[in-house]
Amino acid sequence: MSDGPDQRLARLRWGVYSILIAIAVGNMTGRILAVNSINGSEARQRPFLSANDRSRWLTARALVEHGTFAIDDVVREPIWDTIDMVQHAGADGQPHLYSSKPPLLATLVAGEYWLINRATGWTLGDHPYEIGRFMLLTVNVLPLLLMYVLLGTLVERFGTTDWGRIYVMAAATLGTFLTTFAVVLNNHVIAAVSVAVALYAFVRIVADGERHWSYFAIAGLASAFVSADELPALSLLALMGAMLLWRTPREALVSFLPGVLLVVAVFFATNYLSHNSFLPPYMHRSATDPSDNWYNFTYTVNGQERQSYWLDRQGIDRGEPSQWTYALHVLVGHHGIFSLSPIWLLSLWACCSGYVRKIEHDTN
């Protein structure tokens, strides 16, 4: 029995999707294998592009190589400096340096690093390029590949035209900053992938009537993990949870909620193990209690005393005193959201026009 025209068109579209995905994956892979930066003060090369990036790598190294969240012993090594760190008393009562990033993601990354270290005997200190690049491929590129496949499935499910479907896939694979973020260890890529996983499970439940417990568990785990990586995503978790509780209360309570609680428990547990506090480091910035301002400190590296970068911020970290000027640059300035990603303007126009057409259809 021969395929119908719709099936042939679907295969053709997936062929186009595959080409777009291959371009995106190849681009990310090539950039990861070529990434390199030079520490200006020491003229040393490293495969890590930012203090944000290195901050998480430092935690992974400290956990695997020293069995602690404290990064003192690692940050003293050449090319391993970072400004994204805090200082507070550790379990021994002495002040120690820690990454200022929530430790959950770095702890998960440390799990893969532990396997590599045990299998090869290599460390990130001795083989930063080999291990760092390999891990970026597994932590960033492979999850994004999964996201593209899930998105392609959703596009086929809800798209109405060939052009519209291919446009969405082209925008997702080539028109976002996720591919640029892929060259560093960051929370944004994992958060975006988690959104796609949560949305796919949610669609299977709501649109397709799927009631298997695994879809609810995946939706709970993924939506909660997004919130752990990107705090504003709490809105996604709350909305998804409320809708599932309203439509399928039993499954939501039995399967969705435990997935959420598991992520919440691990998030606060890793934070407590790291800092002896359930609150993440950026919530310890008291202006009145010096002992609860973890960003106000000095430390010594190779006999030289240094002070926290946050006591003398530079460049963009100084902030913008005018809220209007800040809003202008954030939205349409040189680094503005709509300047760098104009597709969001098209999305806004599409949402508004679609809503207007729906109203006109309902009134007629």
C-alpha positions as CSV (number, residue, x, y, z in Angstrom):
1,M,0.0,0.0,0.0
2,S,1.5,3.3,-1.1
3,D,1.8,6.3,1.1
4,G,-0.7,9.1,0.7
5,P,0.3,12.7,-0.2
6,D,0.2,13.8,3.4
7,Q,2.6,11.1,4.5
8,R,5.0,12.0,1.7
9,L,4.9,15.6,2.6
10,A,5.5,14.7,6.3
11,R,8.6,12.7,5.3
12,L,9.8,15.6,3.2
13,R,9.3,18.0,6.0
14,W,11.2,15.8,8.4
15,G,14.0,15.7,5.8
16,V,14.1,19.5,6.0
17,Y,14.0,19.4,9.8
18,S,16.9,16.9,9.8
19,I,19.0,19.2,7.6
20,L,18.3,22.2,9.9
21,I,19.1,20.1,13.0
22,A,22.3,18.8,11.4
23,I,23.4,22.3,10.7
24,A,22.7,23.5,14.2
25,V,24.4,20.4,15.8
26,G,27.4,20.7,13.5
27,N,27.7,24.4,14.2
28,M,27.7,23.9,18.0
29,T,30.1,21.0,17.8
30,G,32.5,22.9,15.6
31,R,32.5,25.9,17.9
32,I,32.9,23.8,21.0
33,L,35.9,22.1,19.5
34,A,37.4,25.5,18.6
35,V,36.6,27.5,21.6
36,N,39.6,29.0,23.4
37,S,40.3,32.1,25.5
38,I,43.4,33.7,26.9
39,N,43.8,35.0,30.4
40,G,45.1,38.5,29.7
41,S,47.1,38.8,33.0
42,E,48.9,35.5,32.7
43,A,48.7,34.9,28.9
44,R,47.5,31.3,29.6
45,Q,45.0,29.6,27.3
46,R,41.8,27.8,28.5
47,P,38.7,26.4,26.9
48,F,36.4,28.3,29.2
49,L,35.0,31.6,28.1
50,S,33.6,33.4,31.2
51,A,33.7,33.6,34.9
52,N,30.1,32.3,34.9
53,D,31.3,29.3,33.0
54,R,34.3,28.6,35.2
55,S,32.3,29.1,38.4
56,R,30.3,25.9,37.8
57,W,33.4,24.0,36.5
58,L,35.1,24.9,39.8
59,T,32.4,23.3,41.9
60,A,32.5,20.1,39.7
61,R,36.3,20.0,40.2
62,A,36.1,20.6,43.9
63,L,33.5,17.9,44.4
64,V,35.3,15.2,42.4
65,E,38.9,16.0,43.2
66,H,38.6,17.3,46.8
67,G,35.2,16.0,48.0
68,T,33.9,19.4,49.0
69,F,31.9,22.3,47.6
70,A,34.6,24.7,48.7
71,I,36.7,25.9,45.7
72,D,39.7,27.4,47.5
73,D,42.1,24.7,46.4
74,V,41.0,25.0,42.7
75,V,40.6,28.7,42.3
76,R,44.3,29.2,43.2
77,E,45.4,27.3,40.1
78,P,46.3,29.3,37.0
79,I,43.4,29.9,34.5
80,W,40.8,28.8,37.1
81,D,39.9,32.2,38.5
82,T,36.3,33.5,38.6
83,I,34.5,36.5,39.9
84,D,31.3,34.5,40.5
85,M,32.1,33.3,43.9
86,V,31.2,34.0,47.5
87,Q,32.9,33.4,50.9
88,H,31.4,32.2,54.1
89,A,32.3,29.9,57.0
90,G,32.4,26.2,56.2
91,A,31.8,23.2,58.4
92,D,35.2,23.7,60.0
93,G,34.3,27.2,61.0
94,Q,36.9,28.7,58.7
95,P,36.0,31.0,55.8
96,H,36.0,29.3,52.4
97,L,35.3,30.3,48.8
98,Y,32.3,28.8,47.0
99,S,30.6,29.3,43.6
100,S,27.8,31.8,43.7
101,K,25.7,29.6,41.4
102,P,23.0,27.3,42.8
103,P,24.9,24.0,43.2
104,L,22.3,21.6,41.7
105,L,23.5,21.9,38.1
106,A,27.2,21.8,39.0
107,T,26.5,18.7,41.2
108,L,24.9,16.9,38.3
109,V,27.7,17.8,36.0
110,A,30.2,16.6,38.7
111,G,28.5,13.1,38.3
112,E,29.6,12.9,34.7
113,Y,33.0,14.3,35.6
114,W,33.4,11.7,38.3
115,L,32.8,8.9,35.8
116,I,35.4,10.4,33.4
117,N,37.9,10.8,36.1
118,R,37.5,7.3,37.4
119,A,37.6,5.8,33.9
120,T,40.6,7.7,32.6
121,G,42.4,9.1,35.6
122,W,42.4,12.5,33.9
123,T,41.4,15.7,35.7
124,L,40.1,19.0,34.3
125,G,43.3,20.5,35.7
126,D,45.5,18.3,33.5
127,H,43.2,17.9,30.5
128,P,40.8,20.9,30.4
129,Y,40.4,20.8,26.7
130,E,39.7,17.1,26.2
131,I,37.4,16.7,29.2
132,G,35.8,20.2,29.0
133,R,34.9,19.9,25.3
134,F,33.6,16.3,25.6
135,M,31.4,17.3,28.5
136,L,30.0,20.3,26.7
137,L,29.0,18.0,23.9
138,T,27.1,15.7,26.3
139,V,25.7,18.4,28.5
140,N,24.7,20.9,25.9
141,V,24.6,19.5,22.4
142,L,23.0,16.1,23.0
143,P,20.1,17.6,25.1
144,L,19.5,20.3,22.4
145,L,19.3,17.5,19.8
146,L,16.6,15.9,21.9
147,M,14.8,19.3,22.1
148,Y,14.9,19.7,18.4
149,V,13.4,16.3,17.8
150,L,10.6,16.9,20.4
151,L,9.9,20.3,18.8
152,G,9.7,18.7,15.4
153,T,7.1,16.3,16.7
154,L,5.1,19.1,18.2
155,V,5.3,21.2,15.0
156,E,4.0,18.2,13.0
157,R,1.2,17.8,15.6
158,F,0.0,21.4,15.6
159,G,1.3,23.0,12.5
160,T,-1.1,23.7,9.7
161,T,1.1,24.7,6.8
162,D,4.4,23.4,5.4
163,W,5.9,26.9,5.5
164,G,4.8,27.5,9.1
165,R,6.2,24.3,10.3
166,I,9.6,24.7,8.6
167,Y,9.8,28.3,9.7
168,V,9.3,27.3,13.4
169,M,12.0,24.7,13.1
170,A,14.4,27.0,11.3
171,A,13.9,29.6,14.0
172,A,14.4,27.1,16.8
173,T,17.6,25.6,15.3
174,L,19.2,28.7,13.8
175,G,17.5,31.7,15.2
176,T,18.1,31.6,19.0
177,F,21.0,32.2,21.3
178,L,20.9,28.6,22.6
179,T,23.5,27.6,20.0
180,T,25.8,30.3,21.1
181,F,25.3,29.4,24.8
182,A,26.3,25.8,23.9
183,V,30.0,26.6,24.1
184,V,29.9,27.3,27.8
185,L,28.5,25.4,30.9
186,N,25.3,27.3,31.6
187,N,21.8,26.9,33.0
188,H,20.0,28.4,30.0
189,V,20.5,25.5,27.6
190,I,19.4,22.9,30.1
191,A,16.4,25.0,31.1
192,A,15.3,25.3,27.4
193,V,15.5,21.6,26.9
194,S,13.6,21.0,30.1
195,V,10.8,23.3,28.9
196,A,10.6,21.2,25.7
197,V,10.4,17.9,27.6
198,A,7.8,19.3,30.0
199,L,5.7,20.7,27.1
200,Y,5.9,17.5,25.2
201,A,4.6,15.5,28.2
202,F,2.0,18.1,28.9
203,V,0.7,18.0,25.3
204,R,0.5,14.2,25.4
205,I,-1.6,14.4,28.5
206,V,-3.9,17.3,27.6
207,A,-4.2,17.1,23.8
208,D,-3.8,13.3,23.3
209,G,-5.6,12.1,26.4
210,E,-2.5,10.1,27.6
211,R,-3.0,9.0,31.2
212,H,0.1,6.9,31.9
213,W,1.9,7.9,35.1
214,S,5.2,8.4,33.3
215,Y,4.0,11.4,31.4
216,F,2.9,13.2,34.5
217,A,6.1,12.3,36.3
218,I,8.2,13.6,33.4
219,A,6.1,16.8,33.3
220,G,6.6,17.3,37.0
221,L,10.4,16.6,36.9
222,A,11.0,18.7,33.8
223,S,8.9,21.8,34.8
224,A,10.4,21.8,38.3
225,F,13.9,21.5,36.9
226,V,13.3,24.5,34.7
227,S,12.4,26.5,37.7
228,A,15.5,25.3,39.5
229,D,17.6,26.6,36.6
230,E,15.6,29.7,35.8
231,L,13.6,31.2,38.7
232,P,11.1,33.1,36.4
233,A,10.0,29.7,35.1
234,L,8.1,29.1,38.4
235,S,5.2,30.6,36.4
236,L,5.4,27.7,34.0
237,L,5.5,25.2,36.8
238,A,2.5,26.8,38.6
239,L,0.4,27.1,35.4
240,M,1.2,23.6,34.3
241,G,0.5,22.2,37.7
242,A,-2.8,24.1,38.1
243,M,-4.1,22.9,34.7
244,L,-3.2,19.3,35.4
245,L,-4.7,19.4,38.9
246,W,-7.9,20.8,37.4
247,R,-8.1,18.3,34.5
248,T,-6.7,15.2,36.1
249,P,-6.4,15.7,39.9
250,R,-5.6,12.1,40.7
251,E,-2.7,11.7,38.3
252,A,-1.5,15.2,39.1
253,L,-1.3,14.4,42.8
254,V,0.0,10.8,42.4
255,S,2.6,11.3,39.6
256,F,3.1,15.0,38.8
257,L,3.5,16.3,42.3
258,P,6.1,13.7,43.4
259,G,8.3,14.7,40.4
260,V,8.1,18.3,41.5
261,L,8.9,17.5,45.1
262,L,11.9,15.4,44.2
263,V,13.5,18.3,42.3
264,V,12.6,20.8,45.1
265,A,14.1,18.4,47.7
266,V,17.4,17.9,45.7
267,F,17.7,21.6,45.0
268,F,17.5,22.6,48.6
269,A,19.5,19.6,49.8
270,T,22.5,20.4,47.5
271,N,22.3,24.1,48.6
272,Y,22.3,23.1,52.2
273,L,25.2,20.6,51.7
274,S,27.2,23.3,49.9
275,H,26.4,26.4,52.1
276,N,24.8,25.1,55.3
277,S,21.8,27.2,54.2
278,F,18.7,26.5,52.3
279,L,18.9,29.9,50.7
280,P,21.0,30.3,47.6
281,P,24.1,32.5,47.8
282,Y,22.5,35.5,46.0
283,M,20.0,35.8,48.9
284,H,22.9,36.4,51.3
285,R,23.6,40.0,50.4
286,S,22.5,41.8,53.6
287,A,23.3,45.5,53.7
288,T,23.1,45.6,57.5
289,D,24.5,42.3,58.6
290,P,28.1,41.8,57.4
291,S,28.1,38.2,58.4
292,D,25.2,37.6,56.0
293,N,26.8,39.4,53.1
294,W,28.8,36.6,51.4
295,Y,29.9,39.0,48.5
296,N,31.9,41.2,50.9
297,F,35.2,39.5,51.5
298,T,38.9,39.4,50.8
299,Y,40.9,36.3,50.0
300,T,44.6,35.3,49.4
301,V,45.9,33.6,46.2
302,N,49.6,32.6,46.1
303,G,50.4,35.1,48.9
304,Q,48.6,38.0,47.3
305,E,45.5,39.4,49.0
306,R,42.6,40.2,46.8
307,Q,39.1,41.5,47.4
308,S,35.8,40.4,46.0
309,Y,35.1,41.7,42.5
310,W,31.7,42.7,43.7
311,L,33.2,45.4,46.0
312,D,34.4,47.2,42.9
313,R,32.3,46.2,40.0
314,Q,33.4,47.0,36.5
315,G,31.6,47.7,33.2
316,I,28.1,46.4,32.9
317,D,28.1,45.0,36.4
318,R,28.0,48.6,37.8
319,G,24.4,48.7,36.8
320,E,22.3,51.4,35.2
321,P,20.9,54.1,37.6
322,S,18.1,55.1,35.2
323,Q,15.4,52.4,34.9
324,W,14.1,53.9,31.6
325,T,17.6,53.8,30.0
326,Y,18.0,50.3,31.3
327,A,14.6,49.2,29.8
328,L,15.5,50.8,26.5
329,H,18.8,48.9,26.2
330,V,17.2,45.7,27.4
331,L,14.5,45.8,24.8
332,V,15.8,47.6,21.6
333,G,19.3,48.7,22.4
334,H,22.5,47.2,21.0
335,H,22.1,44.1,23.2
336,G,18.3,44.3,23.4
337,I,16.0,41.3,23.4
338,F,14.1,42.5,20.3
339,S,17.2,43.8,18.6
340,L,19.1,40.5,18.8
341,S,16.0,38.3,18.5
342,P,13.5,40.2,16.3
343,I,11.5,36.9,15.9
344,W,9.9,37.8,19.2
345,L,8.2,40.8,17.6
346,L,6.8,38.5,14.9
347,S,5.6,36.1,17.6
348,L,3.8,39.0,19.4
349,W,2.2,40.0,16.1
350,A,1.2,36.5,15.3
351,C,-0.4,36.0,18.8
352,C,-2.4,39.3,18.5
353,S,-3.5,38.6,14.9
354,G,-4.5,35.1,15.8
355,Y,-6.5,36.3,18.8
356,V,-8.3,38.9,16.6
357,R,-9.1,36.2,14.0
358,K,-10.5,34.0,16.7
359,I,-12.8,36.8,18.0
360,E,-14.0,37.5,14.5
361,H,-14.7,33.8,13.9
362,D,-16.6,33.5,17.2
363,T,-18.7,36.6,16.5
364,N,-19.6,35.5,13.0
